[in-house]
Amino acid sequence: MKIAKVGSIIEFREGLTGVVEKVNENSVIVDLTYMENFRDLDLDRRTVVNHKNYKIVKDSFS
């Protein structure tokens, strides 16, 4: 399993996408405001996603 890095864009839970802000041992903290329709979805600004539950859409090059 490849683990995302800070700045990576990930997809999870049926099409939600976001930018990784912090990498923890078992999860990442994701900024959801990256999505164009963020305001329409009425979601919190950030969420936690387990490493098993996302795929990397665009890798960070930092």
N, C-alpha and C positions, 0 to 999 in steps of 0.2 A: 504494500500500500504506500503510495506516494503522499507525503504530508505537505500541505500548502505552506507557503511562506508569507510573511507580512507583505501586503501589496498584491497578492494573487487574487484573481477573480474566481469564485467558485459558484457552482450550481448545486442546489439541494432542494429537498422537499417539493417535488413536482414543479420545477421551473423557476423557483426563486433564485436570484443571484445577488452577490454582494462582494465587497472587498474585505479581505482578511486584515484585521487591525492588530490582532495579537494571537500568538500561537501558544497554547498550553500543552501539557503532557498528553491529554486525551481529547482535546477539542480546540476549536478556534473561535475567536470572537469576530463577528462579521458585521460590517456596516452595510445596511440594506438601502441606504439612500442612493446607492449606485444605480438602482433600477429606475427607469424613466417613469413608471407608473407607481412609484413608492407611495405618493400621497393618496392615490385612489384606493390602495389596498388596506389602509388604516392599520399599519403594522408599527411595532416599536422600531426605533432607529437602529438598534443593535440586537443581535441574538447570538446564542452559543450553539455550535454545531459540532457533534462528535466527528472524529476523523473518519469513521466508517460510513458516515452519512452524506458525504459530498463528493463531487468530482471537480477537478481543476479545469476551468475553462481557459484561463490565460495565466501562465506562470509569471511570477515576479522575477525581475532580473537584478534584484538588489542583493 
